[in-house]
Amino acid sequence: MINKLLRFVDFKTLVILLGVIVHSYAQKEQSLCEVTVRGVRPERFMVGQKVQDIDSTQLTRFRYSTLADFLQFQSPVAFKSYGPGQATSIAFRGTSANHTAVLWNGININAPSLGQSDFSTIPLAGFDQMSIQYGAAASCVGTDAVGGSIQLRSVPEFRNTGLQLLTAIRAETSENYSAQIGFRFNRSLSDYWKFSGKTMLYGSVFNNHFSAEPRRNRQGDTYSFEPTQTTQKGIVQDLYWQHYKGNLLTLNIWLTDNNLTIQPQQPPLQEVTRTQAYRVLGSYQLGKTLIRTGFIRDLIDYSKGENAVPSHTQIDRFILRTEHDFSWIRDCEKGTNLKVGAEVVHYNALVDGYGNEVIRENRADFYALLRHQFSAKFSTSLNLRQALVTRFSPPFTPSAGVEYTAMTFKNAKIILNGNASLSYRVPTLNERYWVNLGNPDLRPEKGFNKEVGISWKQRLTSNNQMQLTINGFHNLIDDWTYWNPDRNYRVENLQQVLSKGIEISWNLKAQWAKTQFDALLNYGLTHSSQQKTYGPYTQDFIGKQLIYVPRHALGSTISATRGKASLTIQQQFNSKRYVTFDHSGRPFAPYYLLNAILNYQIHKRNFRTDIAIQGSNLTNTVYPNLKKNAMPLRTVSLNVVLYFQSKKQSNES
């Protein structure tokens, strides 16, 4: 019924209809008054979906970690890693790495050639806020968000906190080292303008000096560590100018340079991959209207063997986005938010694998995001998006969500939520334009995601609170692209995949005597399998768990803080992972990881020093990466962070 309706009602008509409905509502409610807000984050329109905001304390505590190292203990998502400093991708709810959108200040930064991001190259210290969104969110963020999305944000600080300096050093027993240096500043330029900024330089060297002796796990499988060496460096620069009327001018710059060498001591076997990225965003917030421009250049150079000439990839993106927020607020508990916007992106791709021609492509997105809060207990959302791509036809992707507080007690409440959404993924440039193997006639992948959830929030005492959340999801993805071995690995739309499961999250914040306890436990049960055959030899794939997707995933982070000392325990468990589609090969065995971090703070006047000792893989677990090589065994690292603030704050953390 819905599909028939969408054939007759185009996106433009729906947007006009949506605007008429909201305008009529505002005319009927004469008591509504429009409030001035700078802009509403997309997450606010994801009503009924699971969105996990990462606590700023956690971001500070693990500032020397990469996004890959941090997230594997914070959420029940699967990571596919080749080892420290090597390519690491994420898979939400049984989907692939191509089904996760990574957004930096609202812009998708997945590499257009590969359609994914390397989480081992993203430093946690480069950002001020982070959210993890589970499930399809194409209507809110666009392509790639079939399984989930990661939101990374920079936030200005205009309070007169003076100059803040930071220096951080980390040294590990495997001879892996990292360092950071940065500063944050703010000042008044005049009676009309305030200026704020943050600069962060970072770098890492992964020598990965582990024993070359083969290691055997409890199941009798033997794995060896493959020698690699990685260098990473980058700079994050954020600048803000705020007018006294609230208008905000922003400049965000993020430059990265990463170089990975496999078998560095054996030139004939060497593989060298260098990836660079230049990201620049400029934004102007005029009241509730945002205008944003951007430029992103992604570079990849890959060579194999001694004296090999590297293959080269250079893809430029020119971005222009504008959006406007409407707000009709009746009171603190009732109101409507509407965000309408458009984004245009021009691509220039010069890739050796595409031939001698420059591939040019234009993309556009038009979207309208609506949230209405009927009362403090009841909220709904309706989001619409239509994408346009050169020589391509992405589908219309609406979503609808609801959240209802079903029961309220003196110190507790039970919240029910649900969401249904369509999603899409535009195939990567490699999938469409690679010589002989690419397929320009590919159809976009389409997903239909449904999820329901229940949350129990309990305030135990004035300082103690607990939250338990259970979510169930069902995501059917059609036209999943596949490099078909029957066609000499030519890309085709061949698969239909169903991902379904349950996620349970438990969070506790408690204070006993003078000790603060924080606990986060996550469990995920995921069944992800192919539903249709596309050839005679694929009959055995139907209904079987996809490769590298654990059926059970459990993670936890437990911290205890007393005075200036804190202890953090991290745990992770993954069940067996299959390595062949028909499950004929021997699967990777289940594994358990245990980390511990002991931190102590030293305060003296305007200086603070954090000294931490971290033990990783304390159980010395032997488990493999994607190439069936051993991942690191037990390591110990020393982390030192020195802070300086020219003006002391009474609420210093």
Long-range contacts (C-beta under 8 A, 24 or more apart in sequence): 6-396, 11-366, 11-384, 11-386, 11-396, 14-368, 14-384, 14-398, 15-340, 15-366, 15-368, 15-384, 18-338, 18-368, 18-370, 18-382, 18-384, 19-338, 19-340, 19-368, 22-326, 22-328, 22-336, 22-338, 22-370, 25-328, 25-336, 26-328, 26-336, 29-328, 29-330, 31-330, 32-328, 32-329, 32-330, 32-335, 33-328, 33-329, 34-326, 34-327, 34-328, 34-329, 35-327, 35-329, 36-246, 36-287, 36-288, 37-288, 37-325, 37-327, 38-246, 38-248, 38-285, 38-288, 39-285, 39-288, 39-290, 39-323, 39-325, 39-339, 40-325, 40-327, 40-337, 40-339, 40-371, 42-106, 42-137, 42-140, 42-141, 42-151, 42-339, 42-369, 43-131, 43-133, 43-140, 43-151, 44-337, 44-371, 45-140, 45-337, 45-339, 45-369, 45-370, 45-371, 45-381, 45-383, 46-133, 46-137, 46-140, 46-381, 46-401, 46-419, 47-371, 47-379, 47-380, 47-381, 47-401, 47-402, 47-403, 47-417, 47-419, 48-381, 48-400, 48-401, 48-402, 48-403, 48-417, 48-418, 48-419, 48-451, 48-453, 49-133, 49-134, 49-135, 49-137, 49-401, 49-417, 49-419, 49-421, 49-451, 50-133, 50-134, 50-135, 50-451, 50-453, 50-469, 50-471, 50-503, 51-131, 51-132, 51-133, 51-134, 52-131, 52-132, 52-133, 52-134, 52-505, 53-129, 53-130, 53-131, 54-129, 54-130, 54-131, 54-132, 55-518, 56-128, 56-129, 57-518, 57-653, 58-557, 59-124, 59-127, 59-128, 59-129, 59-130, 60-653, 61-559, 61-566, 61-568, 61-597, 61-599, 62-124, 63-124, 63-125, 63-168, 63-180, 63-641, 64-124, 64-125, 64-168, 64-170, 64-178, 64-180, 64-639, 64-641, 65-124, 66-119, 66-120, 66-121, 66-122, 66-123, 66-124, 67-119, 67-122, 67-123, 67-124, 67-150, 68-119, 68-120, 68-122, 70-124, 71-119, 71-132, 71-150, 72-555, 72-572, 73-555, 73-556, 73-557, 73-570, 73-571, 73-572, 73-595, 74-132, 74-520, 74-522, 74-555, 74-557, 75-132, 75-522, 75-555, 76-503, 76-505, 76-522, 76-523, 76-524, 76-553, 76-554, 76-555, 77-132, 77-148, 77-524, 77-553, 78-526, 78-548, 78-549, 78-550, 78-553, 78-574, 79-119, 80-548, 80-626, 81-120, 81-625, 81-626, 81-631, 82-625, 82-626, 82-627, 82-629, 83-208, 83-226, 83-228, 83-625, 83-629, 83-631, 83-632, 84-120, 84-174, 84-176, 84-206, 84-208, 84-230, 84-632, 85-120, 85-176, 85-204, 85-206, 85-208, 85-228, 85-229, 85-230, 85-232, 85-260, 86-120, 86-228, 86-230, 86-260, 86-625, 87-118, 87-120, 87-260, 88-118, 88-119, 88-120, 89-116, 89-117, 89-118, 89-119, 90-119, 90-150, 91-147, 91-548, 91-549, 92-134, 92-135, 92-147, 92-148, 93-134, 93-135, 93-147, 93-148, 93-473, 93-475, 93-499, 93-501, 93-503, 93-524, 93-526, 93-528, 94-147, 94-475, 94-497, 94-499, 94-500, 94-501, 94-526, 94-527, 94-528, 94-546, 94-549, 95-146, 95-147, 95-148, 95-475, 95-477, 95-497, 95-499, 95-528, 96-147, 98-144, 98-425, 98-428, 99-144, 99-145, 99-146, 99-147, 99-148, 99-425, 99-445, 99-447, 99-477, 100-144, 100-145, 100-147, 100-148, 100-149, 100-150, 101-137, 101-141, 101-142, 101-143, 101-144, 101-145, 101-148, 101-149, 101-150, 102-149, 102-150, 102-152, 103-141, 103-149, 103-150, 103-151, 103-152, 104-152, 104-252, 104-254, 104-279, 104-281, 105-152, 105-153, 105-154, 105-252, 105-281, 105-283, 106-292, 106-321, 107-279, 107-281, 107-292, 107-294, 107-296, 107-319, 107-321, 108-141, 108-142, 108-143, 108-144, 109-277, 109-279, 109-296, 110-144, 111-298, 111-300, 111-315, 112-298, 112-315, 112-317, 112-347, 112-349, 112-428, 112-429, 113-298, 113-300, 113-313, 113-315, 113-349, 113-351, 113-428, 113-429, 113-430, 114-428, 114-430, 115-144, 115-425, 115-427, 115-428, 115-430, 115-431, 118-258, 118-275, 121-232, 121-256, 121-258, 121-275, 122-152, 123-180, 123-200, 123-202, 123-234, 123-236, 125-168, 125-180, 125-182, 125-200, 125-202, 126-152, 126-200, 126-202, 126-234, 126-236, 126-254, 127-152, 127-153, 127-154, 127-236, 128-153, 128-154, 128-155, 128-198, 129-153, 129-155, 134-451, 134-471, 134-473, 134-503, 135-419, 135-421, 135-449, 135-451, 135-473, 135-475, 136-399, 136-421, 136-422, 136-423, 136-447, 136-448, 136-449, 136-475, 137-399, 137-421, 137-423, 138-385, 138-397, 138-399, 138-421, 138-422, 138-423, 138-424, 138-447, 139-367, 139-369, 139-383, 139-384, 139-385, 139-397, 139-398, 139-399, 139-421, 139-422, 139-423, 140-367, 140-369, 140-383, 140-385, 140-399, 142-343, 142-365, 142-367, 142-385, 142-387, 143-387, 143-394, 143-424, 143-425, 143-426, 144-425, 144-426, 145-423, 146-423, 146-424, 146-425, 146-445, 146-447, 146-449, 146-475, 146-477, 147-475, 147-499, 154-198, 154-236, 154-238, 154-252, 156-196, 156-238, 156-240, 156-242, 156-248, 156-250, 157-184, 157-186, 157-196, 157-198, 158-186, 158-194, 158-196, 158-240, 158-242, 159-186, 160-186, 160-647, 161-186, 161-645, 161-647, 161-649, 162-645, 162-646, 162-647, 163-644, 163-645, 163-646, 164-643, 164-644, 164-645, 164-646, 165-643, 165-644, 165-645, 166-641, 166-642, 166-643, 166-644, 167-641, 167-642, 168-639, 168-640, 168-641, 168-642, 169-639, 169-640, 170-637, 170-638, 170-639, 170-640, 171-637, 171-638, 172-635, 172-636, 172-637, 173-635, 173-636, 173-637, 174-207, 174-208, 174-209, 174-210, 174-632, 174-635, 175-207, 175-208, 175-209, 176-204, 176-205, 176-206, 176-207, 176-208, 176-635, 176-637, 177-204, 177-205, 177-207, 178-202, 178-203, 178-204, 178-205, 179-203, 179-204, 189-241, 191-244, 192-243, 192-244, 193-241, 193-242, 193-243, 193-244, 194-241, 194-242, 194-244, 195-239, 195-240, 195-241, 195-242, 196-239, 196-240, 196-242, 197-237, 197-238, 197-239, 197-240, 198-236, 198-237, 198-238, 199-235, 199-236, 199-237, 199-238, 200-235, 200-236, 200-237, 201-233, 201-234, 201-235, 202-232, 202-233, 202-234, 202-235, 202-236, 203-231, 203-232, 203-233, 203-234, 204-230, 204-231, 204-232, 204-233, 205-229, 205-230, 205-231, 205-232, 206-230, 206-231, 206-232, 208-632, 210-630, 210-632, 210-633, 211-633, 214-630, 215-622, 215-630, 215-633, 216-622, 217-589, 217-591, 217-621, 217-622, 217-623, 218-589, 218-622, 219-589, 221-586, 221-589, 221-622, 221-624, 223-622, 223-623, 223-624, 223-628, 223-629, 223-630, 224-629, 224-630, 225-629, 225-630, 225-632, 226-262, 226-263, 226-627, 226-629, 227-262, 227-263, 227-264, 227-265, 228-260, 228-261, 228-262, 228-263, 228-264, 229-260, 229-261, 229-264, 230-258, 230-259, 230-260, 230-261, 231-258, 231-259, 232-256, 232-257, 232-258, 232-259, 233-257, 233-258, 246-287, 247-284, 247-285, 247-286, 247-287, 248-283, 248-284, 248-285, 249-283, 249-284, 249-285, 250-281, 250-282, 250-283, 250-284, 250-285, 251-280, 251-281, 251-282, 251-283, 252-279, 252-280, 252-281, 252-282, 252-283, 253-279, 253-280, 253-281, 254-279, 255-279, 267-305, 267-306, 268-305, 268-306, 269-305, 270-303, 270-304, 270-305, 270-306, 271-302, 271-303, 271-304, 272-301, 272-302, 272-303, 272-304, 272-310, 273-300, 273-301, 273-302, 274-299, 274-300, 274-301, 274-302, 274-310, 275-299, 275-300, 281-319, 288-324, 288-325, 288-326, 288-327, 289-322, 289-323, 289-324, 289-325, 290-321, 290-322, 290-323, 290-324, 290-341, 291-321, 291-322, 292-319, 292-320, 292-321, 292-322, 293-319, 293-320, 293-321, 294-318, 294-319, 294-320, 294-321, 295-319, 311-352, 311-353, 312-350, 312-351, 312-352, 313-349, 313-350, 313-351, 313-352, 313-353, 314-349, 314-350, 314-351, 315-347, 315-348, 315-349, 315-350, 315-351, 315-429, 316-347, 316-348, 316-349, 317-345, 317-346, 317-347, 318-345, 318-346, 319-343, 319-344, 319-345, 320-344, 320-345, 333-373, 333-375, 333-376, 334-373, 334-374, 334-375, 335-372, 335-373, 336-370, 336-371, 336-372, 336-373, 337-369, 337-370, 337-371, 337-372, 338-368, 338-369, 338-370, 338-371, 339-367, 339-368, 339-369, 339-370, 340-367, 340-368, 340-369, 341-366, 341-367, 342-366, 342-367, 347-429, 349-429, 349-433, 351-429, 351-430, 351-433, 353-430, 353-433, 353-434, 353-435, 354-429, 354-433, 354-434, 354-435, 354-438, 355-435, 359-429, 359-433, 360-390, 361-389, 361-390, 361-391, 361-429, 362-388, 362-389, 362-390, 363-387, 363-388, 363-389, 363-390, 363-426, 364-388, 376-405, 377-404, 377-405, 377-408, 378-402, 378-403, 378-404, 378-405, 379-403, 379-404, 383-421, 387-424, 387-426, 389-426, 391-440, 392-426, 392-444, 393-444, 394-424, 394-426, 394-444, 395-422, 395-424, 395-444, 395-446, 396-422, 397-421, 397-422, 397-423, 397-424, 398-422, 411-458, 411-459, 411-460, 412-456, 412-457, 412-458, 412-459, 413-456, 413-457, 414-454, 414-455, 414-456, 414-457, 415-454, 415-455, 415-456, 415-457, 416-452, 416-453, 416-454, 417-452, 417-453, 417-454, 417-455, 418-450, 418-451, 418-452, 418-453, 419-449, 419-450, 419-451, 420-448, 420-449, 420-450, 421-448, 421-449, 422-446, 422-447, 422-448, 422-449, 423-447, 423-448, 423-449, 427-481, 427-491, 431-481, 431-491, 432-491, 434-491, 436-488, 436-490, 437-483, 437-488, 437-489, 437-490, 437-491, 438-490, 438-491, 439-490, 439-491, 439-492, 442-481, 442-491, 442-492, 442-493, 443-479, 443-493, 444-479, 445-477, 445-478, 445-479, 445-480, 445-481, 445-493, 446-477, 446-478, 446-479, 447-475, 447-476, 447-477, 447-478, 448-475, 448-476, 449-473, 449-474, 449-475, 449-476, 450-474, 450-475, 460-510, 463-510, 463-511, 464-508, 464-509, 464-510, 464-511, 465-508, 465-509, 465-510, 466-506, 466-507, 466-508, 466-509, 466-510, 467-505, 467-506, 467-507, 468-504, 468-505, 468-506, 468-507, 469-503, 469-504, 469-505, 469-506, 470-502, 470-503, 470-504, 471-502, 471-503, 471-504, 471-505, 472-500, 472-501, 472-502, 472-503, 473-499, 473-500, 473-501, 473-502, 473-503, 474-498, 474-499, 474-500, 475-499, 475-500, 476-531, 482-534, 484-534, 484-535, 486-535, 486-537, 492-534, 494-534, 494-535, 495-530, 495-532, 495-534, 496-530, 496-531, 496-532, 497-528, 497-529, 497-530, 497-531, 497-546, 498-528, 498-529, 498-531, 499-526, 499-527, 499-528, 500-526, 500-527, 500-528, 501-525, 501-526, 501-527, 501-528, 514-562, 514-563, 515-560, 515-561, 515-562, 516-560, 516-561, 516-562, 517-558, 517-559, 517-560, 518-557, 518-558, 518-559, 518-561, 519-556, 519-557, 519-558, 519-559, 520-556, 520-557, 520-558, 521-554, 521-555, 521-556, 522-553, 522-554, 522-555, 522-556, 523-552, 523-553, 523-554, 524-552, 524-553, 524-554, 525-551, 525-552, 526-550, 526-551, 526-553, 527-551, 530-581, 538-581, 540-581, 540-582, 540-584, 541-581, 541-582, 544-578, 544-581, 544-582, 544-583, 545-578, 545-583, 546-578, 546-581, 547-577, 547-578, 547-579, 547-580, 547-581, 548-577, 548-578, 548-579, 548-626, 549-577, 549-578, 550-574, 550-575, 550-576, 550-577, 550-590, 551-575, 551-576, 564-600, 564-601, 564-602, 564-603, 565-598, 565-599, 565-600, 565-601, 566-598, 566-599, 566-600, 567-596, 567-597, 567-598, 567-599, 568-596, 568-597, 568-599, 569-594, 569-595, 569-596, 570-594, 570-595, 570-596, 570-597, 571-595, 579-628, 588-623, 588-624, 589-623, 591-621, 591-623, 592-619, 592-621, 593-617, 593-619, 593-621, 594-618, 594-619, 605-648, 606-644, 606-645, 606-646, 606-647, 606-648, 607-642, 607-643, 607-644, 608-642, 608-643, 608-644, 608-645, 608-652, 609-640, 609-641, 609-642, 609-643, 610-639, 610-640, 610-641, 610-642, 610-643, 611-638, 611-639, 611-640, 612-638, 612-639, 612-640, 612-641, 613-637, 613-638, 613-639, 614-638, 614-639
